[in-house]
């Protein structure tokens, strides 16, 4: 994450985006005190949270790129969000997971009010423009570009296809990945993409044994030595590691991309591309994506679910004698899983929640990042719990009748994995802000109309997080607002300016001047128009 730091859910895998409505406004005045209109209230919400899937290039079944689109499908949208089918958000009510998509009761009611009062268009001159659907690359200067071979989806008689493609990189030295952009060649048929790196040679063997490009794979890429790098889902952009961190990429490693093509796309053609940025530094902190909790070594008993039974399993990863920092987590299971959660318990008996998915759905699994890194203290134990329903009451049952299920790669097998994006802890990691996106955030060009409430208008003021406080020699400043240069200024208690630095939207990693003595300082952050957008106190320890 060099210029743009935003470790998003590396893999957040929405399924069929049949009606993704994410109404992101929270009104604090009675709705009958104002007129809910498309231009002032709904357009921004639809464009920022629906259009990334619902566009003329996307996998969703209909577009939502205009008032006419939304008006045509308003009743279907209302039904989907009222019943909580959409938007999907598996991690329940967790507030520490980045990119939360669920709706509050007030937001659901807002959309209902718009529909039930006639779905009024409002003032067209105040309507925001719909976002561009990735008309250009986000990583404009990649160090590695991979173009996967052209592939025609075969007729599988209504079955989904998971296809792996292997790309040799021929890198002659070890490197660190800091940015990945995955660009589906045919967005209308690509459900999701998961990217791995591997040095075992097994994926190449599988590829060579299949006469068509790539090879069929499900659940994984066919080797336990492959490690996850990143992923893509409809609406996602490039992904980056936090400042000063990178994913280790050993020399000679191959890239393996697993693509999911949903049923009903026989004869369609895809050729997905991948753009990777490496760091030019050799001393980055190494982020590993590891199956810390897995069905091989951490189970309380073998993963076996007999027919017509429900089973719950417990995994443990026993203490490590040092602090670690967790920046992301990805639970993984197959079709008969019903719930998954992970947490850590400290040596003092405290519980650290990591993720809780009360209603597991294979179609909606994902890789999630935290708004702030999670510190797991030394000697803590990491736990995973998952429940499986191998009875006819489970509508995800792969067959007509239950059969005994064990560990495996096939659709009818099961897994229990928790992938952790993890690195060694450094002082202040838990104060680093990876994602400040609030429930109010919309796409960059979205301007809310004049009839929006004062509370909503206040959300347009950039929010700022700064830390650690106290600090020794480093500050992390996260600004959530419009692009532009801002100025951070430190003054002593006598009003004398002692230090200043430019800060931009996103995460800024600043090194304080060693000439600043220890003490208490006042800080201000001002915009390029000299408007103060944040101020407070910072303690410097020397």
LUMKOL-152100 format. One record per residue (C-alpha): residue number from 1; residue in one letter; z, x, y negated. Coordinates in nm, 4 decimals, m for minus. Layout:
BEGIN
   nuvex   lumgu          z          x          y
     NUM       A          Z          X          Y
...
END
This chain:
BEGIN
   nuvex   lumgu          z          x          y
       1       X     0.0000     0.0000     0.0000
       2       X    m0.1196     0.2219    m0.2588
       3       X    m0.2598     0.0326    m0.5550
       4       X    m0.1629    m0.3093    m0.4321
       5       X     0.1579    m0.3443    m0.2362
       6       X     0.1901    m0.6664    m0.0467
       7       X     0.2787    m0.6449     0.3159
       8       X     0.1840    m0.9935     0.4100
       9       X     0.2256    m1.1504     0.7526
      10       X     0.0067    m0.9053     0.9257
      11       X    m0.0730    m1.1673     1.1802
      12       X    m0.0103    m1.5323     1.0838
      13       X    m0.2317    m1.7187     1.3173
      14       X    m0.3053    m2.0729     1.2008
      15       X    m0.5001    m2.2692     1.4571
      16       X    m0.7421    m2.5398     1.3673
      17       X    m0.6829    m2.5877     0.9981
      18       X    m0.7618    m2.9583     1.0157
      19       X    m0.6009    m3.0389     0.6869
      20       X    m0.4051    m2.7633     0.5271
      21       X    m0.2302    m2.9096     0.2248
      22       X     0.0374    m2.7001     0.0673
      23       X     0.1671    m2.8787    m0.2339
      24       X     0.3578    m2.6106    m0.4181
      25       X     0.5216    m2.7740    m0.7153
      26       X     0.8782    m2.8906    m0.7397
      27       X     0.9324    m3.1508    m1.0075
      28       X     1.2754    m3.2000    m1.1570
      29       X     1.1964    m3.5158    m1.3516
      30       X     1.1269    m3.8637    m1.2148
      31       X     0.7664    m3.8961    m1.1029
      32       X     0.7309    m4.2293    m1.2778
      33       X     0.7854    m4.0475    m1.6082
      34       X     0.4411    m3.8951    m1.5848
      35       X     0.0961    m3.9612    m1.4464
      36       X     0.0135    m3.7542    m1.1407
      37       X    m0.3469    m3.6359    m1.1665
      38       X    m0.5815    m3.4020    m0.9883
      39       X    m0.6406    m3.1765    m1.2891
      40       X    m0.2761    m3.1390    m1.3909
      41       X    m0.0911    m3.1373    m1.0587
      42       X    m0.2977    m3.1453    m0.7406
      43       X    m0.6058    m2.9249    m0.7924
      44       X    m0.4088    m2.6042    m0.8290
      45       X    m0.2113    m2.6829    m0.5172
      46       X    m0.5117    m2.7660    m0.3021
      47       X    m0.7150    m2.4701    m0.4253
      48       X    m0.4366    m2.2208    m0.3609
      49       X    m0.3148    m2.3502    m0.0243
      50       X    m0.5943    m2.5547     0.1329
      51       X    m0.9219    m2.4056     0.0164
      52       X    m0.8716    m2.0662     0.1880
      53       X    m0.9246    m2.2517     0.5200
      54       X    m1.1071    m2.5589     0.3916
      55       X    m1.4254    m2.4112     0.2457
      56       X    m1.7915    m2.4055     0.3335
      57       X    m1.7447    m2.0713     0.5130
      58       X    m1.4156    m2.1494     0.6826
      59       X    m1.3014    m2.2687     1.0207
      60       X    m1.1518    m2.5968     0.8934
      61       X    m1.3491    m2.9133     0.9735
      62       X    m1.4130    m3.0163     0.6099
      63       X    m1.4136    m2.8461     0.2692
      64       X    m1.1583    m2.8953    m0.0086
      65       X    m1.3354    m2.7266    m0.2967
      66       X    m1.3524    m3.0084    m0.5496
      67       X    m1.1943    m3.3329    m0.6618
      68       X    m1.4633    m3.5258    m0.4737
      69       X    m1.3726    m3.3432    m0.1502
      70       X    m1.0032    m3.4180    m0.1857
      71       X    m1.0647    m3.7795    m0.2877
      72       X    m1.2795    m3.8352     0.0201
      73       X    m1.0127    m3.7018     0.2585
      74       X    m0.7025    m3.8082     0.0640
      75       X    m0.5721    m4.0512     0.3281
      76       X    m0.6095    m3.8033     0.6139
      77       X    m0.4368    m3.5379     0.4021
      78       X    m0.1529    m3.7738     0.3150
      79       X    m0.0990    m3.8627     0.6806
      80       X    m0.0962    m3.4983     0.7886
      81       X     0.1586    m3.3830     0.5332
      82       X     0.3749    m3.6965     0.5586
      83       X     0.4176    m3.6419     0.9329
      84       X     0.4730    m3.2665     0.8788
      85       X     0.1764    m3.1778     1.0972
      86       X     0.0451    m2.9845     0.8008
      87       X     0.1072    m2.7345     0.6683
      88       X     0.2206    m2.5523     0.9823
      89       X     0.5194    m2.3226     0.9458
      90       X     0.6726    m2.2190     1.2803
      91       X     0.9710    m2.0161     1.1487
      92       X     1.1624    m2.3282     1.0510
      93       X     1.3667    m2.3083     0.7318
      94       X     1.4074    m1.9309     0.7191
      95       X     1.4243    m1.8108     0.3591
      96       X     1.3821    m1.4410     0.4343
      97       X     1.0313    m1.4657     0.5819
      98       X     0.7462    m1.4039     0.3384
      99       X     0.4635    m1.6508     0.2858
     100       X     0.6545    m1.9684     0.3603
     101       X     0.4141    m2.2631     0.3857
     102       X     0.6406    m2.5612     0.4518
     103       X     0.6779    m2.8435     0.1996
     104       X     0.9899    m2.9859     0.0431
     105       X     1.0521    m3.3601     0.0437
     106       X     0.9729    m3.3666    m0.3286
     107       X     0.6374    m3.1971    m0.2722
     108       X     0.5394    m3.4395     0.0015
     109       X     0.6312    m3.7267    m0.2292
     110       X     0.4240    m3.5779    m0.5118
     111       X     0.1075    m3.5905    m0.3046
     112       X     0.1907    m3.9413    m0.1834
     113       X     0.2314    m4.0529    m0.5438
     114       X    m0.1082    m3.9090    m0.6325
     115       X    m0.2778    m4.0929    m0.3457
     116       X    m0.0896    m4.4198    m0.3889
     117       X    m0.1524    m4.4387    m0.7629
     118       X    m0.5271    m4.4128    m0.7203
     119       X    m0.5816    m4.0361    m0.6832
     120       X    m0.6642    m4.0068    m1.0540
     121       X    m0.8917    m3.7195    m1.1582
     122       X    m0.7249    m3.6457    m1.4935
     123       X    m0.8909    m3.4414    m1.7665
     124       X    m1.1784    m3.2463    m1.6134
     125       X    m1.1670    m2.9890    m1.8939
     126       X    m0.8196    m2.8845    m1.7798
     127       X    m0.9065    m2.8618    m1.4118
     128       X    m0.8725    m2.5090    m1.2666
     129       X    m1.1751    m2.3526    m1.1037
     130       X    m1.1738    m2.3297    m0.7237
     131       X    m1.1126    m1.9767    m0.5941
     132       X    m1.3942    m1.7588    m0.4704
     133       X    m1.3874    m1.7297    m0.0933
     134       X    m1.3946    m1.3527    m0.0529
     135       X    m1.7242    m1.2854    m0.2218
     136       X    m1.6528    m0.9103    m0.2296
     137       X    m1.4428    m0.6572    m0.0461
     138       X    m1.0810    m0.6138    m0.1440
     139       X    m1.0730    m0.2547    m0.0149
     140       X    m1.3722    m0.1290    m0.2080
     141       X    m1.3331     0.2353    m0.1056
     142       X    m1.2336     0.2412     0.2630
     143       X    m1.2044     0.5664     0.4549
     144       X    m1.3323     0.4010     0.7723
     145       X    m1.5699     0.1067     0.8173
     146       X    m1.6174    m0.0481     1.1619
     147       X    m1.8906    m0.3015     1.2306
     148       X    m1.8289    m0.4776     1.5607
     149       X    m2.1367    m0.5568     1.7710
     150       X    m2.3142    m0.8875     1.7340
     151       X    m2.1752    m1.1303     1.9892
     152       X    m2.2973    m1.4738     2.0958
     153       X    m2.0235    m1.7070     2.2193
     154       X    m2.1080    m1.8254     2.5727
     155       X    m2.0674    m2.1788     2.7051
     156       X    m1.7205    m2.1823     2.8615
     157       X    m1.7000    m2.5552     2.9261
     158       X    m1.4476    m2.6400     2.6545
     159       X    m1.2342    m2.3259     2.7023
     160       X    m1.1233    m2.0988     2.4187
     161       X    m1.2462    m1.7397     2.4389
     162       X    m1.0442    m1.4263     2.3695
     163       X    m1.2809    m1.1307     2.3405
     164       X    m1.1900    m0.7658     2.2830
     165       X    m1.4238    m0.5173     2.1152
     166       X    m1.3712    m0.1402     2.1238
     167       X    m1.4657     0.1005     1.8458
     168       X    m1.4426     0.4797     1.8726
     169       X    m1.3170     0.6398     1.5518
     170       X    m1.3511     1.0108     1.6365
     171       X    m1.0787     1.1036     1.3885
     172       X    m1.0120     1.4767     1.4322
     173       X    m0.6551     1.4756     1.2997
     174       X    m0.3517     1.2521     1.2868
     175       X    m0.3479     1.0116     0.9922
     176       X    m0.1521     0.7244     0.8407
     177       X    m0.3027     0.3797     0.7857
     178       X    m0.1954     0.2201     0.4565
     179       X    m0.4464    m0.0641     0.4245
     180       X    m0.6566    m0.2821     0.6556
     181       X    m0.9127    m0.5483     0.5706
     182       X    m1.0662    m0.7600     0.8462
     183       X    m1.3787    m0.9561     0.7537
     184       X    m1.5046    m1.2097     1.0099
     185       X    m1.8790    m1.2198     1.0362
     186       X    m1.8748    m1.5946     1.1028
     187       X    m1.5688    m1.7590     0.9513
     188       X    m1.6576    m2.0945     1.0982
     189       X    m1.5847    m1.9764     1.4535
     190       X    m1.3265    m1.6971     1.4208
     191       X    m0.9808    m1.8432     1.4793
     192       X    m0.7904    m1.5169     1.4375
     193       X    m0.8207    m1.1412     1.4854
     194       X    m0.5569    m0.8971     1.6117
     195       X    m0.6171    m0.5259     1.5658
     196       X    m0.4764    m0.2591     1.7978
     197       X    m0.5008     0.1169     1.8397
     198       X    m0.5070     0.2801     2.1826
     199       X    m0.5339     0.6253     2.3400
     200       X    m0.5274     0.5309     2.7110
     201       X    m0.9027     0.4857     2.7586
     202       X    m0.8469     0.1598     2.9481
     203       X    m1.0164    m0.0655     2.6878
     204       X    m1.3289     0.1547     2.7010
     205       X    m1.3357     0.1200     3.0801
     206       X    m1.3106    m0.2569     3.0548
     207       X    m1.5831    m0.2632     2.7916
     208       X    m1.8170    m0.0508     3.0037
     209       X    m1.7661    m0.2734     3.3084
     210       X    m1.8768    m0.5850     3.1166
     211       X    m2.2544    m0.6149     3.0558
     212       X    m2.2020    m0.8015     2.7263
     213       X    m2.0460    m0.6561     2.4108
     214       X    m1.6699    m0.6227     2.4564
     215       X    m1.4683    m0.7778     2.7378
     216       X    m1.2713    m1.0985     2.7894
     217       X    m0.8984    m1.0642     2.7220
     218       X    m0.6043    m1.2988     2.6761
     219       X    m0.2547    m1.2381     2.5416
     220       X    m0.3190    m0.8642     2.5003
     221       X    m0.5955    m0.6073     2.5353
     222       X    m0.5260    m0.5192     2.8974
     223       X    m0.3080    m0.2112     2.8510
     224       X     0.0585    m0.1745     2.7646
     225       X    m0.0080     0.1464     2.5699
     226       X    m0.1982    m0.0309     2.2902
     227       X    m0.0023    m0.0766     1.9670
     228       X    m0.0619    m0.3439     1.7069
     229       X    m0.1925    m0.2503     1.3615
     230       X    m0.2818    m0.5662     1.1708
     231       X    m0.4503    m0.9047     1.1928
     232       X    m0.6494    m1.1732     1.0173
     233       X    m0.6220    m1.5497     0.9907
     234       X    m0.8180    m1.7954     0.7750
     235       X    m0.7182    m1.7469     0.4136
     236       X    m0.5602    m1.4048     0.4558
     237       X    m0.6619    m1.0975     0.2606
     238       X    m0.6226    m0.7253     0.3157
     239       X    m0.2848    m0.6056     0.4416
     240       X    m0.0966    m0.2989     0.3264
     241       X     0.2124    m0.1045     0.4216
     242       X     0.4956    m0.0698     0.1681
     243       X     0.4812     0.2186    m0.0783
     244       X     0.5635     0.5468     0.0908
     245       X     0.5089     0.4094     0.4428
     246       X     0.2162     0.4120     0.6826
     247       X     0.1158     0.3232     1.0381
     248       X     0.0629     0.6391     1.2393
     249       X    m0.2908     0.6740     1.3735
     250       X    m0.3236     0.9616     1.6229
     251       X    m0.6402     1.1672     1.6412
     252       X    m0.8883     1.0399     1.8951
     253       X    m0.7438     0.6880     1.8988
     254       X    m0.9749     0.3919     1.9436
     255       X    m0.9648     0.0622     1.7572
     256       X    m0.9484    m0.2498     1.9739
     257       X    m1.0064    m0.5852     1.8047
     258       X    m0.9129    m0.9047     1.9864
     259       X    m1.0990    m1.2076     1.8497
     260       X    m1.0208    m1.5686     1.9336
     261       X    m1.3223    m1.8024     1.9373
     262       X    m1.2106    m2.1665     1.9776
     263       X    m1.3772    m2.4089     2.2154
     264       X    m1.6934    m2.5857     2.1076
     265       X    m1.8724    m2.2837     1.9567
     266       X    m2.1141    m2.1959     2.2368
     267       X    m2.4273    m2.0285     2.1030
     268       X    m2.2681    m1.9272     1.7716
     269       X    m2.2971    m1.5620     1.6646
     270       X    m2.0355    m1.3347     1.5084
     271       X    m2.0185    m0.9716     1.3982
     272       X    m1.6817    m0.8943     1.2409
     273       X    m1.6197    m0.5845     1.0282
     274       X    m1.3042    m0.3821     0.9630
     275       X    m1.2241    m0.1637     0.6617
     276       X    m0.9387     0.0856     0.6879
     277       X    m0.7726     0.2999     0.4256
     278       X    m0.5904     0.6181     0.5250
     279       X    m0.3335     0.7960     0.3119
     280       X    m0.4164     1.1364     0.1695
     281       X    m0.0500     1.2289     0.2107
     282       X     0.0984     1.3819     0.5230
     283       X     0.4632     1.2989     0.4593
     284       X     0.4644     0.9184     0.4719
     285       X     0.7426     0.7334     0.6462
     286       X     0.6122     0.6257     0.9832
     287       X     0.6051     0.2518     1.0517
     288       X     0.5841     0.1719     1.4206
     289       X     0.4789    m0.1667     1.5575
     290       X     0.6688    m0.1781     1.8857
     291       X     0.7578    m0.4424     2.1470
     292       X     1.1274    m0.3661     2.1067
     293       X     1.2158    m0.6801     2.3032
     294       X     0.9881    m0.7266     2.6028
     295       X     0.9601    m0.8783     2.9470
     296       X     0.9548    m0.5383     3.1172
     297       X     1.2786    m0.3650     3.0220
     298       X     1.5057    m0.5923     2.8185
     299       X     1.5270    m0.9163     3.0211
     300       X     1.8460    m1.0641     3.1608
     301       X     1.6414    m1.1532     3.4712
     302       X     1.2714    m1.1563     3.5706
     303       X     1.0517    m1.3882     3.3667
     304       X     0.9905    m1.6536     3.6317
     305       X     0.9681    m2.0264     3.5582
     306       X     0.9405    m2.2356     3.8752
     307       X     0.7421    m2.5580     3.8634
     308       X     0.9298    m2.8631     3.7290
     309       X     1.2037    m2.6562     3.5634
     310       X     1.3156    m2.5530     3.2173
     311       X     1.4373    m2.1961     3.1807
     312       X     1.5991    m1.9966     2.8975
     313       X     1.5908    m1.6163     2.8941
     314       X     1.7882    m1.3605     2.6968
     315       X     1.6664    m1.0144     2.5993
     316       X     1.8703    m0.7237     2.4632
     317       X     1.7806    m0.3932     2.3070
     318       X     2.0939    m0.1853     2.3240
     319       X     2.2346     0.0058     2.0278
     320       X     2.0652     0.3031     1.8650
     321       X     2.2991     0.5478     1.6890
     322       X     2.1273     0.5326     1.3492
     323       X     2.0277     0.2793     1.0837
     324       X     1.6772     0.1331     1.1002
     325       X     1.4667    m0.0724     0.8597
     326       X     1.2688    m0.3735     0.9792
     327       X     0.9705    m0.4830     0.7664
     328       X     0.7990    m0.7290     1.0016
     329       X     0.8338    m0.9170     1.3303
     330       X     0.5927    m1.0908     1.5683
     331       X     0.7147    m1.3105     1.8559
     332       X     0.4633    m1.3626     2.1343
     333       X     0.4488    m1.6007     2.4299
     334       X     0.1944    m1.8273     2.6000
     335       X     0.1582    m2.1990     2.6590
     336       X     0.4755    m2.3304     2.8199
     337       X     0.7152    m2.1574     2.5804
     338       X     0.9107    m2.4053     2.3654
     339       X     1.1211    m2.1901     2.1312
     340       X     1.1804    m1.8267     2.0361
     341       X     1.4349    m1.6543     1.8155
     342       X     1.5578    m1.3033     1.7494
     343       X     1.8688    m1.1695     1.5814
     344       X     2.0882    m0.8604     1.5695
     345       X     2.4630    m0.8275     1.6130
     346       X     2.6455    m0.5404     1.4456
     347       X     2.9287    m0.3364     1.5892
     348       X     3.1591    m0.5273     1.3513
     349       X     3.0524    m0.8605     1.5003
     350       X     2.8248    m0.9762     1.2189
     351       X     2.4991    m1.1568     1.3028
     352       X     2.1735    m1.0669     1.1270
     353       X     1.9120    m1.3448     1.1699
     354       X     1.5571    m1.2156     1.2114
     355       X     1.3379    m1.5120     1.3066
     356       X     1.3835    m1.8564     1.4591
     357       X     1.0894    m2.0660     1.5825
     358       X     1.2409    m2.3924     1.7095
     359       X     0.9077    m2.5435     1.8199
     360       X     0.6828    m2.2768     1.9653
     361       X     0.3096    m2.3414     1.9705
     362       X     0.0678    m2.0812     2.1043
     363       X    m0.1929    m2.1903     1.8498
     364       X     0.0389    m2.1173     1.5565
     365       X     0.2050    m1.7895     1.6472
     366       X     0.2018    m1.5134     1.3911
     367       X     0.3115    m1.1766     1.2656
     368       X     0.5627    m1.2235     0.9857
     369       X     0.6889    m0.9896     0.7172
     370       X     1.0168    m1.0111     0.5336
     371       X     1.0503    m1.0659     0.1602
     372       X     1.2810    m0.7673     0.1630
     373       X     1.3183    m0.5148     0.4447
     374       X     1.6060    m0.5912     0.6795
     375       X     1.8561    m0.3143     0.7444
     376       X     1.9865    m0.3038     1.1002
     377       X     2.2974    m0.0832     1.0990
     378       X     2.3618     0.1857     1.3569
     379       X     2.5018     0.0689     1.6922
     380       X     2.3722    m0.2862     1.6444
     381       X     2.2272    m0.4793     1.9394
     382       X     1.8996    m0.6699     1.8994
     383       X     1.8675    m1.0002     2.0867
     384       X     1.5779    m1.2275     2.1816
     385       X     1.6094    m1.5785     2.3229
     386       X     1.3221    m1.7947     2.4485
     387       X     1.3031    m2.1275     2.6304
     388       X     1.0215    m2.2443     2.8570
     389       X     0.9320    m2.5954     2.9720
     390       X     0.7327    m2.6000     3.2952
     391       X     0.7410    m2.9785     3.3408
     392       X     0.4995    m3.2608     3.2700
     393       X     0.6928    m3.3379     2.9498
     394       X     0.5311    m3.0293     2.7957
     395       X     0.1964    m3.1382     2.6520
     396       X     0.0877    m2.7708     2.6327
     397       X     0.1042    m2.7396     3.0106
     398       X    m0.2134    m2.5484     3.1086
     399       X    m0.2812    m2.7636     3.4164
     400       X    m0.2441    m3.1245     3.5200
     401       X     0.0638    m3.0481     3.7294
     402       X     0.3250    m2.7727     3.6931
     403       X     0.2917    m2.4593     3.9046
     404       X     0.5201    m2.1559     3.9329
     405       X     0.4698    m1.9231     3.6347
     406       X     0.5356    m1.5482     3.6160
     407       X     0.4536    m1.2609     3.3779
     408       X     0.0850    m1.1881     3.3233
     409       X    m0.2148    m1.1798     3.0907
     410       X    m0.3824    m1.4999     3.2079
     411       X    m0.3607    m1.8355     3.0335
     412       X    m0.1498    m1.9718     3.3168
     413       X     0.0927    m1.6759     3.3036
     414       X     0.3708    m1.6179     3.0495
     415       X     0.5089    m1.3476     2.8234
     416       X     0.8208    m1.2872     2.6150
     417       X     0.7651    m1.0225     2.3475
     418       X     0.8994    m0.9465     2.0020
     419       X     0.6959    m0.6850     1.8140
     420       X     0.8949    m0.5094     1.5403
     421       X     0.7437    m0.3238     1.2442
     422       X     1.0180    m0.0681     1.2099
     423       X     1.1016     0.2630     1.0446
     424       X     1.4055     0.4835     0.9928
     425       X     1.6403     0.3553     0.7242
     426       X     1.6610     0.5211     0.3832
     427       X     1.9087     0.4382     0.1095
     428       X     1.7917     0.1368    m0.0900
     429       X     1.5403     0.0023     0.1640
     430       X     1.7081    m0.3394     0.1664
     431       X     1.6498    m0.3648    m0.2105
     432       X     1.2786    m0.2930    m0.1864
     433       X     1.0832    m0.6093    m0.2620
     434       X     0.7796    m0.6577    m0.0395
     435       X     0.7034    m1.0146    m0.1426
     436       X     0.8425    m1.2063    m0.4411
     437       X     0.6064    m1.4995    m0.3954
     438       X     0.8123    m1.8052    m0.4726
     439       X     0.7450    m2.1633    m0.3799
     440       X     0.5688    m2.1945    m0.7162
     441       X     0.2983    m1.9318    m0.6677
     442       X    m0.0665    m2.0345    m0.6869
     443       X    m0.3901    m1.8369    m0.6783
     444       X    m0.4450    m1.5935    m0.9629
     445       X    m0.6878    m1.7948    m1.1762
     446       X    m0.5005    m2.1238    m1.1515
     447       X    m0.3748    m2.2658    m1.4805
     448       X    m0.1609    m2.5793    m1.4631
     449       X    m0.2577    m2.8575    m1.7024
     450       X    m0.0690    m2.9712    m2.0116
     451       X     0.0944    m3.2735    m1.8489
     452       X     0.2868    m3.0631    m1.5997
     453       X     0.6611    m3.0638    m1.6532
     454       X     0.8427    m2.7971    m1.8493
     455       X     1.0034    m2.6729    m1.5308
     456       X     0.6626    m2.5996    m1.3815
     457       X     0.5393    m2.4318    m1.6992
     458       X     0.8319    m2.1957    m1.6880
     459       X     0.7084    m2.0723    m1.3512
     460       X     0.4125    m1.9125    m1.5325
     461       X     0.6495    m1.6547    m1.6838
     462       X     0.6390    m1.3476    m1.4606
     463       X     0.9414    m1.3037    m1.2374
     464       X     1.0869    m0.9549    m1.2064
     465       X     1.3048    m0.7890    m0.9438
     466       X     1.4425    m0.4404    m1.0021
     467       X     1.6585    m0.2176    m0.7847
     468       X     1.8459    m0.0513    m0.6355
     469       X     2.1315    m0.0888    m0.8785
     470       X     2.3086     0.1505    m0.9029
     471       X     2.0384     0.4101    m0.8422
     472       X     2.0143     0.7863    m0.8241
     473       X     1.6558     0.8862    m0.8749
     474       X     1.4280     0.5972    m0.7821
     475       X     1.3565     0.2423    m0.9011
     476       X     1.1545    m0.0312    m0.7356
     477       X     1.0179    m0.2849    m0.9819
     478       X     0.8411    m0.5957    m0.8505
     479       X     0.6511    m0.8098    m1.1014
     480       X     0.5097    m1.1461    m0.9984
     481       X     0.2693    m1.2638    m1.2663
     482       X    m0.0725    m1.2115    m1.4177
     483       X    m0.2446    m0.8726    m1.3920
     484       X    m0.1828    m0.6320    m1.6744
     485       X     0.0102    m0.3295    m1.7911
     486       X     0.3778    m0.3709    m1.8757
     487       X     0.6308    m0.1230    m2.0122
     488       X     0.9738    m0.0486    m1.8629
     489       X     1.2097     0.1099    m2.1162
     490       X     1.5587     0.2533    m2.0614
     491       X     1.7944     0.2885    m2.3578
     492       X     2.1503     0.4111    m2.3664
     493       X     2.4383     0.2024    m2.5007
     494       X     2.3776     0.3474    m2.8479
     495       X     2.0257     0.2040    m2.8473
     496       X     1.8500     0.5386    m2.7998
     497       X     1.5377     0.5365    m2.5834
     498       X     1.5815     0.7786    m2.2922
     499       X     1.2889     0.6986    m2.0624
     500       X     0.9910     0.4674    m2.0184
     501       X     0.7223     0.4030    m1.7604
     502       X     0.4213     0.1761    m1.7138
     503       X     0.4635    m0.0991    m1.4532
     504       X     0.2041    m0.3383    m1.3155
     505       X     0.1910    m0.6582    m1.1141
     506       X     0.3129    m0.6006    m0.7612
     507       X     0.5560    m0.3385    m0.6369
     508       X     0.6073    m0.0273    m0.8515
     509       X     0.7865     0.2745    m0.7042
     510       X     0.9207     0.4846    m0.9941
     511       X     1.0913     0.8236    m0.9904
     512       X     1.3515     0.8542    m1.2637
     513       X     1.3475     1.1655    m1.4758
     514       X     1.6102     1.4153    m1.3564
     515       X     1.6984     1.4688    m1.7231
     516       X     1.8601     1.1247    m1.7455
     517       X     2.2381     1.1696    m1.7283
     518       X     2.4516     0.9440    m1.5121
     519       X     2.5771     0.6300    m1.6841
     520       X     2.4964     0.2703    m1.7719
     521       X     2.1635     0.1917    m1.9377
     522       X     1.9909    m0.1148    m2.0726
     523       X     1.6400    m0.1834    m1.9485
     524       X     1.3667    m0.4025    m2.0899
     525       X     1.0278    m0.4870    m1.9456
     526       X     0.7741    m0.5970    m2.2032
     527       X     0.4192    m0.7241    m2.1608
     528       X     0.1131    m0.5706    m2.3194
     529       X     0.1649    m0.8239    m2.6009
     530       X     0.5132    m0.6762    m2.6621
     531       X     0.6833    m0.9874    m2.5276
     532       X     1.0031    m0.9116    m2.3364
     533       X     0.9749    m1.0607    m1.9879
     534       X     1.2967    m0.9183    m1.8393
     535       X     1.6063    m0.7206    m1.9413
     536       X     1.9376    m0.6146    m1.7947
     537       X     2.1633    m0.3221    m1.7034
     538       X     2.1023    m0.0337    m1.4654
     539       X     2.3608     0.2203    m1.3499
     540       X     2.2407     0.5745    m1.2828
     541       X     2.4508     0.7927    m1.0532
     542       X     2.4215     1.1708    m1.0770
END
